[in-house]
Amino acid sequence: MDKVYITGHRNPDTDSIVSAIAYAALKNALGQRQYCAARLGEISDETQAVLDRFGVKAPELITNVRTQVRDLDFDTPPTLSAAATISRAWQTMQADRISVLPVANEDGTLYGMLSAGDVASYDMLAVRNALVEHVPVYNLLSVLEGRVLNAGGQVRDEVSGEVTIALPAGRENLLFSSSESIVVCGDQPDMIRRAIELHAACVIVCQAEVQQELLDMDTDTCIISTPYDAYRAVHLICHALPIERICKSHDLVCFHLDDYIDDVRNAVLESRFRAYPILDEHEHVVGTLSRFHLLRPRRKQVILVDHNEKAQSVAGLDQADILEIVDHHRLADIETTNPIYVRNEPVGSSATIVADMYQEKGLMPTAKMAGLMASAIVSDTVMFKSPTCTQRDIDIANRMARIANVSLEDLGKTVFSASVSDDKSAEMIIGTDYKEFHIAGHNLAVSQVTCMDAERLTERTEELLDCMRGIRHDYGLDTVLLMITDVLKEGSYLLYVGDEDTIRQAFNISGEKNPVFLPEVMSRKKQIIPVLSALWG
């Protein structure tokens, strides 16, 4: 069953994280267990405080949803040991109707790749050169279905020599005459005796018995009987070699499960192998990849919550299948190839929508999940003081608080007291809830920090402005804004760099105040972005 990631936006806030967790729990509780909450960035202090309060782990971190090798329907052929015989490898290829096998070391790591072409090339060479070296006796007995007949043969572990069929011959020079011989014969006592006297490495007796006096001779020649005829025995002897002798083990092109298809495709185009080994994170062989596997890869599946803007979403989104969108922001630029389920409502928090969906499905959230959703609503509506807040947010937050047996006031203290700590760098503060927008040809970034003591941050104005200038330069942005929203003052301090004249015009800022306090401005979504969109639109 393929995993479906449910993810909020980059630099996630509490609402984004909680909505992903709660929606995944709802989906899984309805019978489909493949849904997985995910996050696209680090957890903020505020969100961590909420998760800690209810004993919930942070979602899995993902950096992109680009298609990877693990998303392909790659082959999983048998992986043979490098010590396996050529005969065993060929039987496996024939049985499984495959032409390439991965070859592994004893620990499962890659040794090489064996193709049917490798076996065929070796067979053609064996026709002209019948010399085999260091063939394990175990291998010979296996491929020949044979047994060692004499005591002297029991002490040999391997044999080497030129494979010779001992045919009756009238001339001496037509007979084998070297101890470096592997003699194949039938019911031919004279040939067996000759081989023993020459101390031949091995005698293969085909479909015949051997006289006891020959077996009792003091010799280190290994005498093996086989039920096969001489013709087949010769071929099988050559196929008794370990496959490590003939497989390709150098200059291999291999891929890992986490490799991206774009990179794999380029590597495949630059090489000519029939199949490529696939390795896991421990370098163990898990399968093989062929060119046709790249034609129709399985795409990762995602559900977007608390955003519907490509710039705010996970990298590689164009390579994934978007199944659903659950959001409370303006409709932006996400495109899909197929119709999908979209739920976009004008409420103050995505968690409000998710909590409503629990009720619609007739599923009571657990106390832990209800507490999380109540916290997310309190956070995103700034304790119900944001202009985005609706009566539905208030009602659902109260219902979730009752289920969780917690006080909304206590949740507010937990949320907003943890927003800013003195040891945080300017980069960390700005990156806590940072979003980029592309409006009428203008590239804009707006970061928001919500706290109960804005003066602690405004004292660091120059440090924050320097960081914002760096962000503007590094990311090619026209304007960068920072909202320091004070819950108690019910307004926001606005810091700005870039197109400063436009910002002063948009928010009626007199002089060159920076920061400027904007009373009752608490929502980026409803009070900052719409004003700039109207001005630039």
MOHU-V178571 format. One record per pair of residues at least 12 apart in sequence whose C-alpha atoms are under 10 Angstrom apart, sorted by the first residue. I is the first residue (numbers start at 0). J is the second residue. Records with the same first field share a line. If there is no record, write none. Layout:
I = J / J
//
This chain:
0 = 31 / 32 / 33
1 = 32 / 33 / 34 / 70 / 297 / 298 / 299 / 300
2 = 32 / 33 / 34 / 35 / 299 / 300 / 301
3 = 23 / 32 / 33 / 34 / 35 / 36 / 37 / 299 / 300 / 301 / 302 / 320 / 321 / 322
4 = 19 / 23 / 33 / 34 / 35 / 36 / 37 / 38 / 59 / 61 / 64 / 299 / 300 / 301 / 302 / 303 / 321 / 322
5 = 18 / 19 / 20 / 21 / 22 / 23 / 34 / 35 / 36 / 37 / 38 / 58 / 300 / 301 / 302 / 303 / 304 / 321 / 322 / 323 / 324
6 = 18 / 19 / 20 / 22 / 23 / 35 / 36 / 37 / 38 / 39 / 58 / 59 / 60 / 61 / 301 / 302 / 303 / 304 / 305 / 306 / 312 / 313 / 324
7 = 19 / 20 / 36 / 37 / 38 / 39 / 40 / 302 / 303 / 304 / 305 / 306 / 307 / 311 / 312 / 313 / 324 / 325 / 326 / 349
8 = 37 / 38 / 39 / 40 / 303 / 304 / 305 / 306 / 307 / 308 / 309 / 310 / 311 / 312 / 313 / 432 / 433 / 434
9 = 38 / 39 / 40 / 41 / 62 / 306 / 310 / 311 / 312 / 313 / 314 / 430 / 431 / 432 / 433 / 434 / 435
10 = 38 / 39 / 40 / 41 / 42 / 43 / 311 / 312 / 429 / 430 / 431 / 432 / 433 / 434 / 446
11 = 38 / 39 / 40 / 41 / 42 / 43 / 46 / 305 / 311 / 430 / 431 / 432 / 433 / 434
12 = 40 / 41 / 42 / 43 / 44 / 45 / 46 / 305 / 375 / 378 / 379 / 431 / 432 / 433 / 447 / 448
13 = 42 / 43 / 44 / 45 / 46 / 47 / 48 / 49 / 50 / 350 / 371 / 372 / 374 / 375 / 376 / 377 / 378 / 379 / 414 / 432
14 = 46 / 304 / 305 / 347 / 348 / 349 / 350 / 351 / 371 / 372 / 373 / 374 / 375 / 376 / 377 / 378 / 379 / 380
15 = 37 / 38 / 46 / 303 / 304 / 305 / 306 / 326 / 348 / 349 / 350 / 375 / 379
16 = 36 / 37 / 38 / 39 / 40 / 42 / 43 / 46 / 47 / 50 / 57 / 58 / 304 / 305 / 350 / 371 / 372 / 375
17 = 36 / 46 / 49 / 50 / 55 / 57 / 58 / 304 / 305 / 349 / 350 / 353 / 368 / 370 / 371 / 372 / 373 / 374 / 375 / 376
18 = 36 / 303 / 304 / 305 / 325 / 326 / 348 / 349 / 350 / 351 / 352 / 353 / 354 / 368 / 371 / 372 / 375 / 376
19 = 34 / 35 / 36 / 37 / 38 / 58 / 302 / 303 / 304 / 305 / 325 / 349 / 350 / 353
20 = 34 / 35 / 36 / 37 / 38 / 55 / 56 / 57 / 58 / 350 / 368 / 371 / 372
21 = 36 / 350 / 353 / 354 / 357 / 364 / 367 / 368 / 369 / 371 / 372
22 = 34 / 35 / 36 / 302 / 304 / 325 / 350 / 352 / 353 / 354 / 356 / 357 / 368
23 = 35 / 36 / 37 / 302 / 353
24 = 36 / 357 / 364 / 365 / 368
25 = 353 / 354 / 356 / 357 / 360 / 362 / 363 / 364 / 368
26 = 357 / 360
28 = 362 / 364
29 = 360 / 362
34 = 300 / 301 / 302
35 = 58 / 59 / 301 / 302
36 = 57 / 58 / 59 / 60 / 301 / 302
37 = 57 / 58 / 59 / 60 / 61 / 62 / 301
38 = 57 / 58 / 59 / 60 / 61 / 62 / 313
39 = 58 / 59 / 60 / 61 / 62 / 63 / 311 / 312 / 313 / 314
40 = 59 / 60 / 61 / 62 / 313 / 430 / 431
41 = 57 / 60 / 427 / 430 / 431
42 = 57 / 58 / 60 / 431
43 = 417 / 418 / 419 / 427 / 428 / 430 / 431 / 432
44 = 414 / 415 / 416 / 417 / 418 / 419 / 420 / 423 / 431
45 = 378 / 413 / 414 / 415 / 416 / 417 / 418 / 419 / 431 / 449 / 450
46 = 371 / 374 / 375 / 378 / 413 / 414 / 415 / 417 / 418
47 = 414 / 417 / 418
48 = 410 / 413 / 414 / 415 / 416 / 417 / 418
49 = 370 / 371 / 372 / 374 / 375 / 410 / 413 / 414 / 417
50 = 367 / 370 / 371 / 374
52 = 367 / 370 / 371 / 410 / 413
53 = 366 / 367 / 368 / 369 / 370 / 371 / 403
54 = 367 / 371
55 = 367 / 368 / 371
61 = 313 / 314
62 = 313 / 314 / 315
63 = 312 / 313 / 314 / 315 / 316 / 318 / 319
64 = 259 / 298 / 299 / 300 / 301 / 313 / 314 / 315 / 316 / 317 / 318 / 319 / 320
65 = 257 / 258 / 259 / 260 / 261 / 298 / 299 / 313 / 314 / 315 / 316 / 317 / 318 / 319
66 = 257 / 258 / 259 / 260 / 261 / 296 / 297 / 298 / 299 / 315 / 316 / 317 / 318 / 319
67 = 255 / 256 / 257 / 258 / 259 / 260 / 261 / 262 / 263 / 296 / 297 / 298 / 299
68 = 254 / 255 / 256 / 257 / 258 / 259 / 260 / 261 / 263 / 277 / 278 / 288 / 292 / 293 / 296 / 297
69 = 255 / 256 / 257 / 258 / 259 / 260 / 277 / 279 / 296 / 297
70 = 256 / 257 / 259 / 260 / 296 / 297 / 298 / 299
71 = 256 / 260 / 288 / 292 / 293 / 294 / 295 / 296 / 297 / 298
72 = 286 / 287 / 288 / 292 / 293 / 295 / 296 / 297
73 = 276 / 277 / 285 / 286 / 287 / 288 / 289 / 291 / 292 / 293 / 296
74 = 97 / 274 / 276 / 277 / 285 / 286 / 287 / 288 / 289 / 292
75 = 100 / 101 / 276 / 277 / 284 / 285 / 286 / 287 / 288
76 = 91 / 92 / 95 / 96 / 97 / 99 / 100 / 101 / 285 / 286 / 287
77 = 91 / 92 / 95 / 97 / 99 / 100 / 101 / 102 / 284 / 285 / 286
78 = 91 / 100 / 101 / 102 / 103 / 104 / 107 / 109 / 112 / 284 / 285 / 286 / 287
79 = 91 / 100 / 101 / 102 / 103 / 104 / 105 / 107 / 110 / 112 / 113 / 242
80 = 101 / 102 / 103 / 104 / 105 / 106 / 107 / 109 / 110 / 111 / 241 / 242 / 243
81 = 101 / 102 / 103 / 104 / 105 / 109 / 110 / 111 / 112 / 113 / 241 / 242 / 243 / 244 / 245 / 246
82 = 102 / 103 / 104 / 105 / 135 / 138 / 240 / 241 / 242 / 243 / 244
83 = 102 / 138 / 239 / 240 / 241 / 242 / 243
84 = 134 / 135 / 138 / 139 / 141 / 142 / 235 / 237 / 238 / 239 / 240 / 241 / 242 / 243 / 244
85 = 113 / 118 / 121 / 138 / 142 / 235 / 236 / 237 / 238 / 239 / 240 / 241 / 242 / 243 / 244 / 245 / 246
86 = 118 / 138 / 141 / 142 / 234 / 235 / 236 / 237 / 238 / 239 / 240 / 241 / 242
87 = 138 / 141 / 142 / 238 / 239 / 241 / 242
88 = 100 / 102 / 113 / 114 / 115 / 118 / 238 / 241 / 242
89 = 113 / 114 / 115 / 118 / 238 / 242
92 = 114 / 115
93 = 115
97 = 114 / 115
98 = 113 / 114 / 115 / 116 / 117 / 273 / 274
99 = 112 / 113 / 114 / 115 / 116 / 117 / 272 / 273 / 274 / 275 / 276 / 287
100 = 112 / 113 / 114 / 115 / 246 / 274 / 275 / 276 / 286 / 287
101 = 113 / 114 / 246 / 247 / 274 / 275 / 276 / 277 / 284 / 285 / 286 / 287
102 = 242 / 243 / 246 / 247 / 248 / 276 / 284
103 = 243 / 283 / 284
104 = 243 / 283 / 284
106 = 282 / 283
107 = 278 / 281 / 282 / 283 / 284 / 285
108 = 278 / 279 / 281 / 282 / 283 / 284 / 285
109 = 248 / 251 / 253 / 276 / 277 / 278 / 282 / 283 / 284 / 285
110 = 243 / 246 / 247 / 248 / 249 / 251 / 284
111 = 242 / 243 / 245 / 246 / 247 / 248 / 249 / 250 / 251 / 253 / 276
112 = 242 / 243 / 245 / 246 / 247 / 248 / 249 / 251 / 272 / 274 / 275 / 276 / 287
113 = 242 / 243 / 245 / 246 / 247 / 248 / 274
114 = 245 / 246 / 247 / 272 / 273 / 274
115 = 246
116 = 246
117 = 242 / 245 / 246 / 247
118 = 238 / 242 / 245 / 246
120 = 245
121 = 237 / 238 / 244 / 245 / 246
122 = 234 / 237 / 238
125 = 162 / 234 / 237 / 238
126 = 234 / 237
128 = 161 / 162
129 = 160 / 161 / 162 / 163 / 180 / 181 / 233 / 234 / 236 / 237
130 = 159 / 160 / 161 / 162 / 163 / 179 / 180 / 181 / 237
131 = 158 / 159 / 160 / 161 / 162 / 179 / 180 / 181 / 236 / 237 / 238 / 239 / 240
132 = 157 / 158 / 159 / 160 / 161 / 179 / 237 / 240
133 = 156 / 157 / 158 / 159 / 160 / 240 / 241
134 = 156 / 157 / 158 / 159 / 160 / 236 / 237 / 238 / 239 / 240 / 241
135 = 155 / 156 / 157 / 158 / 159 / 239 / 240 / 241
136 = 152 / 153 / 154 / 155 / 156 / 157 / 158 / 201 / 221 / 223 / 239
137 = 155 / 156 / 157 / 239
138 = 156 / 157 / 235 / 236 / 238 / 239 / 240 / 241
139 = 157 / 158 / 203 / 223 / 225 / 232 / 235 / 236 / 237 / 238 / 239 / 240
140 = 223 / 224 / 225 / 236 / 239
141 = 235 / 239
142 = 225 / 232 / 234 / 235 / 236 / 237 / 238 / 239 / 240
143 = 203 / 205 / 223 / 224 / 225 / 226 / 227 / 231 / 232 / 233 / 234 / 235 / 236 / 238 / 239
144 = 223 / 224 / 225 / 226 / 227
145 = 203 / 204 / 205 / 222 / 223 / 224 / 225 / 226 / 227
146 = 203 / 222 / 223 / 224 / 225
147 = 202 / 203 / 221 / 222 / 223 / 224 / 225
148 = 204 / 208 / 209 / 211 / 214 / 215 / 221 / 222 / 223 / 224
149 = 209 / 211 / 213 / 214 / 215 / 216 / 217 / 218 / 219 / 220 / 221 / 222 / 223
150 = 214 / 215 / 216 / 217 / 218 / 219 / 220 / 221 / 222
151 = 214 / 215 / 216 / 217 / 218 / 219 / 220 / 221 / 222
152 = 200 / 201 / 202 / 214 / 218 / 219 / 220 / 221 / 222 / 223
153 = 219 / 220 / 221 / 222
154 = 219 / 220 / 221
155 = 200 / 201 / 219 / 220 / 221
156 = 221
157 = 200 / 201 / 221
158 = 179 / 180 / 181 / 199 / 200 / 201 / 220 / 221
159 = 178 / 179 / 180 / 181 / 199 / 200 / 201
160 = 177 / 178 / 179 / 180 / 181 / 182 / 199 / 200 / 201
161 = 175 / 177 / 178 / 179 / 180 / 181 / 182 / 200
162 = 175 / 179 / 180 / 181 / 182 / 183 / 201 / 202 / 203 / 232 / 233 / 234 / 236 / 237
163 = 175 / 180 / 181 / 182 / 183 / 184 / 202 / 203 / 229 / 233
164 = 181 / 182 / 183 / 184 / 185 / 202 / 203 / 229 / 230 / 232 / 233
165 = 181 / 182 / 183 / 184 / 185 / 187 / 190 / 191 / 194 / 202 / 229
166 = 183 / 184 / 185 / 187 / 190
167 = 184 / 187 / 189 / 190
174 = 190 / 193
175 = 190 / 193 / 194 / 197 / 199
176 = 193 / 194 / 197 / 199
177 = 194 / 197 / 198 / 199 / 200
178 = 194 / 195 / 196 / 197 / 198 / 199 / 200 / 201 / 220
179 = 197 / 198 / 199 / 200 / 201
180 = 194 / 197 / 198 / 199 / 200 / 201 / 202
181 = 194 / 199 / 200 / 201 / 202 / 203 / 220 / 221 / 222 / 233 / 236
182 = 194 / 199 / 200 / 201 / 202 / 203 / 204 / 222 / 233
183 = 201 / 202 / 203 / 204 / 205 / 223 / 224 / 228 / 229 / 230 / 232 / 233 / 236
184 = 202 / 203 / 204 / 205 / 206 / 207 / 224 / 228 / 229 / 232
185 = 203 / 204 / 205 / 206 / 207 / 208 / 209 / 224 / 225 / 228 / 229
186 = 204 / 205 / 206 / 207 / 208 / 209 / 210
187 = 204 / 205 / 207 / 208 / 209 / 210
188 = 208 / 209 / 210 / 213
189 = 213
190 = 202
191 = 203 / 204 / 209 / 210 / 213 / 214 / 222
192 = 212 / 213 / 214 / 216
194 = 220 / 222
195 = 213 / 214 / 216 / 217 / 218 / 219 / 220 / 221 / 222
196 = 216 / 217 / 218 / 220
197 = 218 / 220
198 = 218 / 219 / 220 / 221
199 = 218 / 219 / 220 / 221 / 222
200 = 219 / 220 / 221 / 222
201 = 219 / 220 / 221 / 222 / 223
202 = 220 / 221 / 222 / 223 / 224
203 = 221 / 222 / 223 / 224 / 225 / 227 / 229 / 232 / 233 / 236
204 = 222 / 223 / 224 / 225 / 226 / 227 / 228 / 229 / 232
205 = 223 / 224 / 225 / 226 / 227 / 228 / 229 / 230 / 231 / 232
206 = 224 / 225 / 226 / 227 / 228 / 229
207 = 224 / 225 / 226 / 227 / 228
208 = 224 / 225
209 = 222 / 223 / 224
251 = 272 / 275 / 276
252 = 266 / 267 / 270 / 271 / 272 / 274 / 275 / 276 / 277
253 = 266 / 267 / 274 / 275 / 276 / 277 / 278 / 284 / 287 / 288
254 = 266 / 275 / 276 / 277 / 278 / 279 / 282 / 284 / 286 / 287 / 288
255 = 276 / 277 / 278 / 279 / 280 / 281 / 282 / 283 / 284 / 285 / 286
256 = 277 / 278 / 279 / 280 / 282 / 285 / 286
257 = 277 / 278 / 279 / 280
258 = 277 / 278
260 = 293 / 296
261 = 293
263 = 288 / 290 / 293
264 = 290 / 293 / 294
267 = 288 / 289 / 290 / 293
268 = 290
271 = 290
272 = 289 / 290
273 = 287 / 288 / 289 / 290
274 = 286 / 287 / 288 / 289 / 290
275 = 287 / 288 / 289 / 290
276 = 288 / 289
296 = 318
297 = 318 / 319 / 320
298 = 316 / 317 / 318 / 319 / 320 / 321
299 = 315 / 316 / 318 / 319 / 320 / 321
300 = 316 / 318 / 319 / 320 / 321 / 322 / 323
301 = 313 / 316 / 319 / 320 / 321 / 322 / 323 / 324
302 = 320 / 321 / 322 / 323 / 324 / 325 / 339 / 340 / 341
303 = 321 / 322 / 323 / 324 / 325 / 326 / 341
304 = 323 / 324 / 325 / 326 / 327 / 342 / 343 / 349 / 350 / 353
305 = 324 / 325 / 326 / 327 / 328 / 343 / 348 / 349 / 350 / 352
306 = 324 / 325 / 326 / 327 / 328 / 329 / 330 / 331 / 333 / 343 / 349
307 = 324 / 325 / 326 / 327 / 328 / 329 / 330 / 331 / 332 / 333 / 334 / 341 / 343
308 = 328 / 329 / 330 / 331 / 332 / 333 / 334 / 434 / 435 / 436 / 437
309 = 331 / 332 / 333 / 334 / 435 / 436
310 = 331 / 332 / 333 / 434 / 435 / 436 / 437
311 = 433 / 434 / 435 / 436
312 = 333 / 434
316 = 333 / 334 / 335
317 = 333 / 334 / 335 / 336
319 = 335
320 = 335 / 336 / 337 / 339
321 = 333 / 334 / 335 / 336 / 337 / 338 / 339 / 340
322 = 335 / 337 / 338 / 339 / 340 / 341
323 = 335 / 338 / 339 / 340 / 341 / 342
324 = 339 / 340 / 341 / 342 / 343
325 = 340 / 341 / 342 / 343 / 344 / 349 / 350 / 352 / 353
326 = 341 / 342 / 343 / 344 / 345 / 346 / 348 / 349 / 350 / 351 / 352 / 353
327 = 342 / 343 / 344 / 345 / 346 / 347 / 348 / 349 / 350 / 351 / 352 / 387 / 524
328 = 343 / 344 / 345 / 346 / 347 / 348 / 349 / 524 / 525
329 = 343 / 344 / 345 / 524 / 525 / 528 / 529
330 = 343
331 = 436 / 437 / 438
332 = 437
345 = 387 / 388 / 389
346 = 376 / 380 / 386 / 387 / 388 / 389 / 390 / 391 / 392
347 = 375 / 376 / 377 / 378 / 379 / 380 / 381 / 383 / 385 / 386 / 387 / 388 / 389 / 390 / 391 / 392 / 393 / 522 / 524 / 525
348 = 372 / 375 / 376 / 377 / 378 / 379 / 380 / 387 / 388 / 389 / 391 / 392
349 = 372 / 375 / 376 / 379 / 392
350 = 369 / 371 / 372 / 373 / 374 / 375 / 376 / 377 / 379 / 392 / 395 / 396
351 = 372 / 373 / 375 / 376 / 389 / 391 / 392 / 393 / 394 / 395 / 396 / 399
352 = 372 / 391 / 392 / 395
353 = 372
354 = 368 / 369 / 372 / 373 / 392 / 395 / 396 / 398 / 399
355 = 391 / 395
363 = 399 / 402
364 = 399 / 402 / 403
365 = 399 / 402 / 403
366 = 399 / 400 / 401 / 402 / 403 / 404 / 405
367 = 399 / 402 / 403 / 404
368 = 399 / 402 / 403
369 = 395 / 396 / 398 / 399 / 400 / 401 / 402 / 403 / 404 / 405
370 = 396 / 398 / 399 / 400 / 401 / 402 / 403 / 404 / 405 / 406 / 407 / 410
371 = 399 / 400 / 403 / 410
372 = 395 / 396 / 399 / 400 / 403
373 = 392 / 393 / 395 / 396 / 397 / 398 / 399 / 400 / 401 / 402 / 403 / 405 / 406 / 407 / 410 / 411
374 = 396 / 399 / 400 / 405 / 407 / 409 / 410 / 411 / 413 / 414
375 = 396 / 410 / 411 / 414
376 = 388 / 392 / 393 / 395 / 396 / 397 / 399 / 407 / 411
377 = 392 / 393 / 396 / 407 / 408 / 410 / 411 / 414 / 415
378 = 410 / 411 / 413 / 414 / 415 / 449
379 = 392 / 449 / 521 / 522
380 = 392 / 393 / 521 / 522
381 = 411 / 414 / 415 / 449 / 450 / 484 / 485 / 486 / 487 / 489 / 521 / 522
382 = 407 / 408 / 410 / 411 / 412 / 414 / 415 / 486 / 487
383 = 396 / 486
384 = 486 / 487 / 489 / 490 / 519 / 520 / 521 / 522
385 = 486 / 489 / 490 / 519 / 520 / 521 / 522 / 523 / 525 / 526
386 = 519 / 520 / 521 / 522 / 524 / 525 / 526
387 = 521 / 522 / 523 / 524 / 525 / 526
388 = 522
411 = 451 / 486
412 = 450 / 451
414 = 449 / 450 / 451
415 = 448 / 449 / 450 / 451 / 452 / 485 / 486
416 = 449 / 450 / 451 / 452
417 = 449 / 450 / 451
418 = 431 / 448 / 449 / 450 / 451 / 452
419 = 431 / 448 / 449 / 450 / 451 / 452 / 453 / 455 / 456
420 = 455 / 456
421 = 455 / 456
424 = 462 / 463 / 466
425 = 456 / 459 / 460 / 461 / 462 / 463 / 464 / 465 / 466 / 467
426 = 462 / 463 / 465 / 466 / 467 / 469 / 470
428 = 446 / 447 / 448 / 456 / 463 / 481
429 = 445 / 446 / 447 / 448 / 463 / 466 / 467 / 470 / 480 / 481 / 482 / 483
430 = 445 / 446 / 447 / 448
431 = 446 / 447 / 448
432 = 445 / 446 / 447 / 448 / 449 / 481 / 482
433 = 445 / 446 / 447 / 448 / 479 / 480 / 481
434 = 446 / 447 / 479 / 480 / 523
435 = 476 / 478 / 479
436 = 476 / 528
437 = 476 / 477 / 532
438 = 528 / 531 / 532 / 533 / 535 / 536
439 = 531 / 532 / 533 / 534 / 535 / 536
440 = 477 / 535 / 536
441 = 476 / 477 / 478 / 531 / 532 / 535
442 = 471 / 474 / 475 / 476 / 477 / 478 / 479
443 = 471 / 475 / 476 / 477 / 478 / 479 / 480 / 497 / 498 / 528 / 531
444 = 467 / 470 / 471 / 474 / 476 / 477 / 478 / 479 / 480 / 481
445 = 478 / 479 / 480 / 481 / 482 / 494 / 495 / 523 / 524 / 527 / 528
446 = 467 / 479 / 480 / 481 / 482 / 483 / 493 / 494 / 523
447 = 480 / 481 / 482 / 483 / 484 / 491 / 492 / 493 / 521 / 522 / 523
448 = 481 / 482 / 483 / 484 / 485 / 491 / 492
449 = 482 / 483 / 484 / 485 / 486 / 490 / 491 / 521
450 = 483 / 484 / 485 / 486 / 487 / 491
451 = 483 / 484 / 485 / 486 / 487 / 488 / 489
452 = 483 / 484 / 485 / 486 / 487 / 488
453 = 483 / 484 / 485 / 486 / 487 / 488 / 490 / 491 / 492
454 = 483 / 485 / 492
456 = 483 / 492
457 = 483 / 492 / 493 / 494 / 513 / 514
460 = 494 / 513 / 514
461 = 494 / 513 / 514
463 = 481 / 494 / 495
464 = 479 / 480 / 481 / 494 / 495 / 496 / 513 / 514
465 = 496
467 = 479 / 480 / 481 / 494 / 495 / 496 / 497
468 = 495 / 496 / 497
470 = 496
471 = 496 / 497
472 = 497
476 = 497 / 498
477 = 496 / 497 / 498 / 499
478 = 495 / 496 / 497 / 498 / 499 / 501 / 502
479 = 494 / 495 / 496 / 497 / 498 / 499
480 = 493 / 494 / 495 / 496 / 497 / 499 / 502 / 527
481 = 493 / 494 / 495 / 496 / 514 / 523
482 = 494 / 495 / 514 / 515 / 516 / 517 / 520 / 521 / 522 / 523 / 527
483 = 514 / 516 / 521
484 = 516 / 517 / 518 / 519 / 520 / 521 / 522 / 523
485 = 516 / 518 / 519 / 520 / 521
486 = 519 / 521
488 = 516 / 518 / 519
489 = 517 / 518 / 519 / 520 / 521
490 = 516 / 517 / 518 / 519 / 520 / 521 / 522
491 = 514 / 515 / 516 / 517 / 518 / 519 / 520 / 521 / 522
492 = 513 / 514 / 515 / 516 / 517 / 518 / 520 / 521
493 = 506 / 512 / 513 / 514 / 515 / 516 / 517 / 520
494 = 512 / 513 / 514 / 515 / 516
495 = 512 / 513 / 514 / 515
496 = 513
499 = 511 / 513
501 = 531 / 534 / 535
502 = 527 / 530 / 531 / 534
503 = 515
504 = 531 / 534
505 = 527 / 530 / 531 / 532 / 533 / 534 / 535
506 = 526 / 527 / 530 / 531
//
